Amino acid sequence: MCLGIPGRIIRIDDAGRKLATVDVSGVRRQINIACIVDTEHPVESCVGDWVLVHVGFAMSRIDEHEAAETLKILTELGEAQAEIEAMRASAVH
């Protein structure tokens, strides 16, 4: 099953290409943030944002509470670990 998993954007790697590094439960990975930026929320303002990450893209912004609740539910369902391990396999080192 492919899921969107919560992570927090920790830095912008390439503003022009809309690439950022996200931290998902201690695993860092470069993602594309094109889906969450617009004129009201430019690339530079994304650091610190909580997002749902799916196949290398930040699909939407979420708040910290929603991120924590989603991780809790995914962990209870046993899904979070598989997604985190998949991210770890392609993590930024």
DRENVEX-637862 format. One line per 10 residues: number of its first residue (from 1); for each residue z, x, y of N, C-alpha, C, O, CB. Coordinates in steps of 0.2 Angstrom, whole numbers, plus 5000, padded with zeros to 4 digits. Last residue first. Glycine has a CB too. Layout:
# residues N
NUM = Z,X,Y,Z,X,Y,Z,X,Y,Z,X,Y,Z,X,Y | ...
This chain:
# residues 93
93 = 5013,5110,5056,5018,5115,5055,5019,5120,5061,5023,5124,5060,5016,5119,5049 | 5010,5093,5054,5009,5099,5059,5015,5104,5057,5020,5102,5057,5009,5097,5066 | 5007,5086,5038,5011,5087,5044,5008,5093,5048,5005,5098,5045,5018,5088,5042 | 5002,5081,5026,4997,5083,5032,5000,5084,5038,4997,5083,5044,4992,5077,5033 | 5013,5078,5019,5007,5082,5016,5002,5084,5021,4999,5089,5020,5004,5078,5010 | 5020,5070,5027,5022,5077,5026,5017,5081,5023,5016,5087,5025,5029,5077,5021 | 5014,5058,5025,5013,5061,5031,5015,5068,5031,5012,5073,5034,5018,5058,5036 | 5018,5055,5012,5010,5056,5013,5009,5059,5020,5005,5064,5020,5007,5049,5013 | 5031,5054,5014,5029,5060,5009,5021,5061,5011,5019,5067,5011,5030,5058,5002 | 5031,5043,5021,5034,5049,5024,5031,5055,5020,5029,5060,5023,5041,5049,5025
83 = 5027,5033,5011,5023,5035,5018,5025,5041,5021,5021,5045,5023,5024,5029,5022 | 5037,5034,5002,5030,5036,5000,5026,5037,5006,5022,5042,5006,5027,5030,4996 | 5048,5030,5010,5048,5037,5007,5041,5039,5005,5039,5044,5006,5052,5037,5001 | 5045,5017,5013,5046,5022,5018,5045,5029,5015,5041,5033,5018,5052,5021,5022 | 5046,5008,5002,5040,5010,5004,5040,5016,5009,5035,5020,5009,5037,5004,5008 | 5058,5002,4998,5056,5008,4994,5049,5011,4996,5046,5015,4993,5055,5007,4987 | 5064,4992,5004,5058,4990,5000,5056,4996,4996,5052,4996,4991,5053,4987,5004 | 5072,5000,5012,5075,4995,5007,5070,4993,5002,5071,4992,4996,5078,4989,5011 | 5063,5006,5020,5067,5010,5016,5070,5005,5010,5070,5007,5004,5073,5013,5019 | 5058,4995,5027,5054,4999,5023,5057,5003,5018,5055,5004,5012,5049,5004,5027
73 = 5070,4991,5034,5067,4987,5029,5062,4991,5025,5062,4989,5019,5063,4981,5033 | 5072,5003,5042,5077,5001,5038,5074,4996,5032,5075,4997,5026,5082,4997,5041 | 5060,5004,5050,5062,5009,5045,5067,5007,5040,5066,5009,5034,5064,5015,5049 | 5062,4992,5057,5056,4992,5053,5058,4998,5047,5056,4997,5042,5050,4994,5057 | 5074,4995,5064,5074,4989,5060,5068,4990,5055,5069,4988,5049,5073,4982,5063 | 5069,5005,5072,5075,5006,5068,5075,5001,5062,5076,5002,5056,5081,5006,5071 | 5059,4999,5079,5057,5005,5075,5063,5006,5070,5061,5007,5064,5056,5011,5080 | 5066,4989,5087,5061,4987,5082,5059,4993,5077,5058,4992,5071,5055,4985,5085 | 5073,4998,5095,5077,4994,5090,5072,4991,5085,5074,4991,5079,5080,4988,5094 | 5063,5005,5102,5067,5008,5098,5071,5004,5093,5071,5006,5087,5072,5012,5102
63 = 5048,4995,5103,5054,4997,5105,5058,5001,5100,5057,5000,5094,5058,4992,5109 | 5031,5000,5101,5036,4996,5099,5043,4999,5102,5043,5004,5105,5037,4995,5091 | 5013,5001,5103,5020,5003,5105,5025,4998,5103,5024,4992,5103,5020,5004,5113 | 5001,5003,5089,5004,4999,5095,5011,5002,5097,5014,5006,5093,5006,4992,5092 | 4995,5013,5082,4992,5006,5083,4995,5002,5088,4991,4998,5091,4992,5003,5076 | 4991,5029,5082,4996,5025,5085,4993,5018,5086,4989,5017,5091,5000,5028,5091 | 4983,5035,5067,4982,5032,5074,4989,5028,5076,4992,5025,5071,4977,5027,5074 | 4984,5040,5054,4983,5044,5059,4982,5042,5066,4980,5045,5071,4977,5048,5058 | 4986,5028,5047,4981,5032,5045,4979,5036,5051,4973,5037,5053,4975,5028,5043 | 4997,5022,5058,4994,5020,5052,4987,5024,5052,4983,5024,5057,4992,5012,5053
53 = 5012,5020,5067,5007,5024,5065,5004,5022,5058,5007,5020,5053,5010,5032,5064 | 5019,5012,5080,5018,5011,5073,5012,5015,5072,5006,5014,5075,5016,5003,5072 | 5030,5021,5092,5024,5018,5090,5024,5016,5082,5027,5019,5078,5018,5022,5092 | 5040,5024,5106,5040,5023,5099,5033,5019,5097,5031,5014,5101,5046,5018,5097 | 5038,5037,5118,5036,5030,5116,5037,5030,5108,5036,5035,5104,5029,5029,5117 | 5039,5050,5121,5045,5046,5121,5044,5039,5118,5049,5036,5116,5049,5046,5127 | 5024,5051,5130,5029,5055,5127,5036,5051,5127,5038,5048,5132,5030,5062,5131 | 5015,5043,5137,5017,5041,5131,5022,5045,5127,5025,5043,5122,5011,5042,5126 | 5010,5046,5150,5016,5042,5150,5019,5041,5143,5024,5037,5142,5016,5036,5154 | 4998,5053,5148,5004,5057,5150,5011,5053,5150,5016,5056,5149,5003,5059,5157
43 = 4989,5042,5145,4991,5047,5140,4998,5050,5142,5002,5051,5138,4986,5052,5139 | 4995,5027,5155,4991,5033,5153,4994,5037,5148,4999,5037,5146,4989,5036,5159 | 4996,5012,5156,5000,5016,5152,4996,5022,5150,4994,5022,5144,5003,5012,5146 | 4987,5006,5164,4994,5005,5166,4999,5009,5162,5005,5010,5164,4996,4997,5165 | 4975,5009,5158,4976,5011,5165,4984,5011,5167,4986,5014,5171,4972,5008,5170 | 4980,5014,5142,4976,5010,5146,4978,5013,5153,4982,5017,5154,4977,5003,5145 | 4984,5017,5125,4984,5019,5132,4979,5015,5135,4974,5012,5133,4981,5027,5132 | 4984,5015,5111,4990,5012,5115,4989,5014,5122,4994,5013,5126,4996,5015,5112 | 4973,5019,5105,4974,5012,5105,4980,5010,5109,4980,5004,5110,4975,5010,5097 | 4973,5033,5106,4968,5030,5110,4970,5022,5110,4969,5019,5115,4961,5031,5107
33 = 4981,5043,5100,4984,5038,5103,4980,5033,5108,4982,5030,5112,4990,5041,5108 | 4981,5051,5084,4977,5048,5090,4980,5043,5093,4983,5038,5090,4970,5046,5087 | 4993,5064,5079,4989,5057,5079,4985,5056,5085,4986,5059,5090,4995,5051,5078 | 5000,5076,5070,4996,5074,5075,4993,5068,5074,4990,5067,5069,4991,5080,5077 | 5017,5075,5065,5010,5075,5063,5006,5073,5069,5009,5069,5074,5009,5070,5057 | 5033,5079,5057,5029,5079,5063,5021,5079,5061,5019,5083,5057,5030,5085,5068 | 5047,5071,5051,5040,5074,5049,5036,5074,5055,5035,5068,5058,5037,5070,5043 | 5058,5065,5055,5058,5072,5054,5052,5075,5052,5051,5081,5052,5063,5074,5049 | 5053,5051,5055,5059,5053,5051,5059,5061,5050,5060,5063,5044,5059,5049,5045 | 5040,5057,5063,5042,5051,5059,5047,5053,5054,5046,5057,5049,5036,5048,5055
23 = 5034,5061,5078,5039,5063,5074,5041,5056,5070,5043,5051,5073,5046,5066,5077 | 5018,5066,5084,5023,5060,5083,5028,5063,5078,5026,5067,5073,5020,5054,5080 | 5008,5073,5096,5012,5074,5090,5017,5069,5090,5021,5067,5095,5015,5081,5090 | 4991,5067,5101,4998,5068,5102,5002,5070,5095,4999,5068,5090,5002,5062,5106 | 4976,5065,5109,4980,5067,5103,4987,5069,5105,4988,5072,5110,4976,5073,5100 | 4965,5062,5118,4970,5057,5116,4974,5059,5110,4975,5054,5105,4967,5050,5116 | 4957,5071,5123,4955,5068,5116,4960,5063,5114,4959,5060,5108,4954,5074,5111 | 4964,5074,5135,4957,5072,5135,4954,5069,5128,4951,5064,5128,4952,5078,5136 | 4976,5079,5130,4976,5072,5134,4968,5070,5134,4967,5064,5133,4978,5073,5141 | 4982,5085,5117,4976,5086,5120,4975,5079,5124,4973,5074,5121,4970,5087,5115
13 = 4996,5083,5114,4993,5089,5112,4986,5090,5116,4984,5096,5118,4992,5089,5105 | 5011,5078,5120,5004,5077,5121,5001,5083,5119,5002,5088,5122,5002,5074,5128 | 5026,5074,5110,5022,5078,5115,5014,5076,5115,5012,5073,5110,5022,5086,5113 | 5032,5065,5103,5036,5070,5106,5032,5074,5110,5035,5078,5114,5039,5074,5100 | 5033,5048,5099,5028,5053,5101,5033,5058,5105,5037,5057,5109,5023,5050,5106 | 5040,5042,5084,5041,5043,5091,5037,5049,5093,5037,5054,5091,5049,5045,5093 | 5036,5029,5072,5037,5036,5074,5038,5037,5082,5036,5032,5085,5032,5041,5071 | 5035,5018,5059,5037,5019,5066,5038,5027,5066,5041,5030,5062,5044,5016,5067 | 5020,5014,5050,5027,5017,5050,5029,5019,5057,5025,5022,5060,5028,5022,5044 | 5010,5003,5042,5011,5006,5049,5019,5008,5049,5023,5004,5047,5010,5001,5055
3 = 5004,5006,5026,5009,5003,5030,5008,5006,5037,5007,5012,5038,5016,5003,5028 | 4996,5003,5011,4996,5007,5017,5000,5003,5022,4998,4997,5024,4988,5008,5020 | 5000,5004,4994,5000,5000,5000,5000,5004,5006,5004,5009,5006,5006,4995,5000
